[in-house]
C-alpha cells in the first residue's frame, strides 16, 4: 500500500465582483483545495499504479468536504468543478493521473452524483510551479458560461518527490458570460453533455 503522506493542505477562495463591466447581483465564487503529498513512486518506475487510486480516495473526500465548506456548505449553489495535479520532477505524468478517480468521483459523490466529466489538467513541474485547473458545469459539458480555469499552486512545492493534488469548485457562471451555447436553464443532466 503506497504512502501518500500529506505535508501541507491549503484552501483558496475567490469572489469575483466584476470583469470590467457592471457588477453582478451576486459575485461569482471559486475555491480550490490543494494537498502536497509524498509521491511513493518518485525516482523509480512502477508497472502497476491503478491500485494506488484506492489509497487516495480519503484525500479526495477530505478536499471535497473542505471545498464545500469554503463555498458556504450549500451544494445546490455549486455548479462548476475541475481537478488537477502537479507532479514533482522525480515523478512522471502518470502519477498525476492517479487523481482522476479519487478526485473526480469524490466531488461527484458529494454533489449528488453530478453527471458531467470533471475537467482535468496535470503536468510535471518544478518547485513553485503553477497550474491552470479547468472548470466546467457539473451536469452538462456543453454549458459554455461555465468554461473557466483557476490558477493554483503552493509556494513551497511540489518538491521533486511530491505531488500537488487539487480540486476546484465554482458557484455561478463567468461574470458577464455571453458566448451563447447551452443555457443552464436548458440542462437536462442526463448524459453529462447536455
C-alpha positions as CSV (number, residue, x, y, z in Angstrom):
1,X,0.0,0.0,0.0
2,X,1.6,3.3,-1.1
3,X,2.1,6.0,1.4
4,X,0.9,9.4,0.2
5,X,1.8,11.3,3.4
6,X,0.3,14.8,3.5
7,X,2.8,17.6,4.1
8,X,0.5,20.6,3.6
9,X,-3.1,21.5,2.8
10,X,-4.3,24.9,1.6
11,X,-7.7,26.2,0.6
12,X,-8.0,29.2,-1.7
13,X,-11.3,31.1,-2.1
14,X,-12.1,33.9,-4.5
15,X,-15.1,36.3,-5.1
16,X,-15.2,37.9,-8.5
17,X,-17.2,41.2,-8.3
18,X,-16.8,42.3,-11.9
19,X,-14.7,41.8,-15.1
20,X,-14.7,45.4,-16.3
21,X,-18.5,45.7,-16.8
22,X,-21.4,46.2,-14.4
23,X,-21.2,44.3,-11.1
24,X,-23.4,41.2,-11.0
25,X,-26.1,40.8,-8.4
26,X,-24.1,38.1,-6.7
27,X,-20.3,37.8,-7.1
28,X,-19.0,34.6,-8.7
29,X,-17.3,32.4,-6.1
30,X,-14.5,29.9,-6.8
31,X,-12.4,27.8,-4.5
32,X,-9.5,25.3,-4.7
33,X,-8.4,22.8,-2.1
34,X,-4.8,21.6,-2.5
35,X,-2.7,18.9,-0.8
36,X,1.1,18.4,-1.1
37,X,1.7,14.7,-0.6
38,X,4.7,12.4,-0.8
39,X,5.0,10.6,-4.1
40,X,5.7,7.0,-3.2
41,X,6.6,6.3,-6.9
42,X,9.2,9.1,-7.2
43,X,12.5,8.1,-8.6
44,X,11.5,4.7,-9.9
45,X,9.3,3.1,-12.5
46,X,6.3,1.0,-11.3
47,X,4.3,-1.1,-13.8
48,X,1.2,-1.2,-11.6
49,X,-0.2,2.2,-10.4
50,X,-4.0,1.8,-10.6
51,X,-4.3,0.2,-7.1
52,X,-2.9,3.4,-5.6
53,X,-6.1,5.3,-6.6
54,X,-7.9,3.5,-3.8
55,X,-5.4,4.9,-1.3
56,X,-6.2,8.4,-2.5
57,X,-10.0,8.2,-2.1
58,X,-10.0,9.5,1.5
59,X,-7.9,12.6,0.4
60,X,-10.4,13.2,-2.4
61,X,-13.3,13.2,0.0
62,X,-11.4,15.4,2.6
63,X,-10.5,18.1,0.0
64,X,-14.1,18.0,-1.4
65,X,-15.6,18.5,2.0
66,X,-13.2,21.4,2.6
67,X,-14.2,23.0,-0.7
68,X,-17.9,22.7,0.1
69,X,-17.4,24.3,3.5
70,X,-15.3,27.1,1.9
71,X,-18.1,27.8,-0.5
72,X,-20.7,28.1,2.3
73,X,-21.9,24.5,2.6
74,X,-24.8,24.7,0.2
75,X,-24.2,22.1,-2.5
76,X,-27.1,23.4,-4.6
77,X,-25.1,26.6,-5.2
78,X,-22.1,24.7,-6.6
79,X,-22.4,24.3,-10.3
80,X,-18.8,24.1,-11.6
81,X,-15.8,21.8,-10.9
82,X,-12.4,20.7,-12.0
83,X,-9.3,18.9,-10.8
84,X,-5.5,18.9,-11.4
85,X,-2.1,17.7,-10.3
86,X,1.4,18.9,-10.4
87,X,3.9,16.1,-10.1
88,X,7.4,16.9,-8.8
89,X,10.4,16.4,-11.1
90,X,11.3,12.9,-9.7
91,X,7.9,11.6,-10.8
92,X,6.1,11.2,-14.1
93,X,2.8,12.5,-15.5
94,X,1.1,9.1,-14.9
95,X,1.5,9.7,-11.2
96,X,-0.8,12.8,-11.6
97,X,-3.3,10.6,-13.4
98,X,-3.8,8.7,-10.2
99,X,-6.1,11.6,-9.2
100,X,-8.7,11.1,-11.9
101,X,-10.9,8.6,-9.9
102,X,-10.3,9.7,-6.3
103,X,-10.6,13.4,-7.0
104,X,-13.3,13.4,-9.6
105,X,-15.6,10.8,-8.1
106,X,-15.3,12.4,-4.6
107,X,-16.7,15.7,-6.0
108,X,-19.4,13.9,-8.0
109,X,-20.5,11.9,-5.0
110,X,-20.7,14.8,-2.6
111,X,-22.5,17.0,-5.1
112,X,-25.3,14.4,-5.5
113,X,-23.9,12.3,-8.4
114,X,-23.1,15.2,-10.8
115,X,-23.3,14.0,-14.4
116,X,-20.5,15.8,-16.3
117,X,-17.0,14.6,-16.6
118,X,-14.7,16.5,-14.3
119,X,-12.3,18.6,-16.4
120,X,-8.6,17.9,-15.6
121,X,-5.1,19.2,-16.1
122,X,-1.8,17.8,-14.9
123,X,1.9,18.2,-15.5
124,X,5.3,17.5,-14.2
125,X,6.6,20.7,-12.7
126,X,9.4,22.2,-10.6
127,X,9.2,23.7,-7.1
128,X,6.7,26.6,-7.2
129,X,5.0,25.6,-10.4
130,X,1.5,26.8,-11.1
131,X,-1.4,25.0,-12.9
132,X,-4.5,26.3,-14.6
133,X,-7.2,23.9,-13.3
134,X,-10.1,23.8,-15.9
135,X,-13.6,24.3,-14.7
136,X,-16.8,23.1,-16.3
137,X,-20.5,22.7,-15.4
138,X,-21.3,19.8,-13.1
139,X,-24.1,18.3,-15.1
140,X,-23.6,19.4,-18.7
141,X,-20.2,19.7,-20.5
142,X,-21.8,22.0,-23.2
143,X,-22.6,24.9,-20.9
144,X,-20.2,27.5,-22.2
145,X,-20.9,30.0,-19.5
146,X,-19.0,27.8,-17.0
147,X,-15.9,27.2,-19.1
148,X,-13.1,28.7,-16.9
149,X,-9.8,28.0,-15.2
150,X,-8.4,28.7,-11.8
151,X,-4.7,29.1,-11.3
152,X,-3.3,27.2,-8.4
153,X,0.0,26.3,-6.8
154,X,1.9,26.4,-3.5
155,X,5.0,28.4,-2.9
156,X,6.6,25.5,-1.1
157,X,6.1,22.7,-3.5
158,X,6.0,20.4,-5.1
159,X,9.4,19.1,-4.0
160,X,10.9,16.6,-6.5
161,X,9.4,13.7,-4.6
162,X,5.9,15.2,-4.1
163,X,2.6,15.6,-5.9
164,X,0.3,18.6,-5.5
165,X,-3.3,17.3,-5.9
166,X,-6.0,19.9,-6.4
167,X,-9.8,20.1,-6.6
168,X,-11.7,23.2,-7.6
169,X,-15.3,24.3,-7.5
170,X,-17.3,27.3,-8.5
171,X,-20.7,28.9,-7.9
172,X,-22.2,30.5,-10.9
173,X,-21.1,31.3,-14.5
174,X,-18.3,33.6,-15.5
175,X,-19.1,37.2,-14.8
176,X,-20.6,38.7,-17.9
177,X,-20.7,35.3,-19.7
178,X,-22.3,36.0,-23.2
179,X,-20.9,33.4,-25.6
180,X,-24.2,31.5,-26.2
181,X,-24.4,27.8,-26.2
182,X,-26.5,25.6,-23.9
183,X,-28.1,27.7,-21.1
184,X,-28.1,26.4,-17.5
185,X,-31.9,26.6,-17.6
186,X,-32.0,24.1,-20.5
187,X,-29.7,21.5,-18.9
188,X,-31.3,18.0,-18.9
189,X,-28.5,16.5,-16.8
190,X,-28.9,13.0,-18.3
191,X,-25.7,12.2,-20.2
192,X,-23.2,14.7,-18.8
193,X,-23.2,16.6,-22.1
194,X,-26.5,18.4,-22.3
